[in-house]
């Protein structure tokens, strides 16, 4: 499993969650489960294609 996350704060801020803590928790949890974590801009098609190559 590969997770491609731009780590945006806007949606978490909109819902009222503690933005930094929620982002860090999700990242750490997925990483602990063995998910390959990649940071990048989800609007960048080339980055998404690179991340999904071989899937």
Backbone torsions as a table, in degrees:
resi	resn	phi	psi	omega
1	UNK	NA	135.2	176.1
2	UNK	-120.0	130.9	175.3
3	UNK	-109.7	123.7	177.4
4	UNK	-110.7	112.4	-170.7
5	UNK	-129.9	127.6	177.7
6	UNK	-85.0	-1.8	175.0
7	UNK	58.3	35.9	-178.7
8	UNK	-67.3	143.5	178.9
9	UNK	-94.7	-16.4	-169.8
10	UNK	-62.5	-44.5	-178.2
11	UNK	-68.9	-41.9	178.1
12	UNK	-65.1	-38.8	178.9
13	UNK	-65.2	-38.2	-179.8
14	UNK	-62.4	-37.2	-177.3
15	UNK	-85.0	-10.4	177.5
16	UNK	91.2	3.0	177.2
17	UNK	-69.3	155.3	173.6
18	UNK	-69.6	102.6	-167.9
19	UNK	-54.0	-57.9	-175.9
20	UNK	-63.2	-43.8	-178.4
21	UNK	-64.8	-40.9	179.9
22	UNK	-66.4	-43.3	178.7
23	UNK	-62.0	-47.4	-179.2
24	UNK	-63.3	-40.8	-179.8
25	UNK	-62.0	-49.1	-178.6
26	UNK	-61.2	-44.2	-179.4
27	UNK	-61.5	-48.9	-177.3
28	UNK	-64.8	-41.4	180.0
29	UNK	-62.9	-49.8	-179.5
30	UNK	-63.1	-40.6	178.8
31	UNK	-62.4	-40.7	179.4
32	UNK	-65.7	-26.3	178.3
33	UNK	-83.2	0.0	178.0
34	UNK	91.7	12.1	178.6
35	UNK	-76.8	131.5	175.9
36	UNK	-74.1	119.2	-174.9
37	UNK	-102.0	130.9	178.9
38	UNK	-129.5	134.8	175.1
39	UNK	-100.7	137.2	177.7
40	UNK	-179.9	179.5	179.7
41	UNK	-92.0	115.5	-176.8
42	UNK	-66.4	-10.9	177.1
43	UNK	-87.2	-5.4	-178.9
44	UNK	-92.0	98.4	-175.1
45	UNK	-57.2	-41.1	-179.3
46	UNK	-61.4	-40.0	178.0
47	UNK	-64.5	-41.9	178.8
48	UNK	-64.9	-41.9	179.0
49	UNK	-64.7	-41.2	177.2
50	UNK	-61.7	-43.9	-177.5
51	UNK	-67.5	-29.1	-176.3
52	UNK	-98.9	1.6	179.5
53	UNK	-63.3	135.4	-179.2
54	UNK	87.2	-1.7	179.6
55	UNK	-83.3	NA	NA
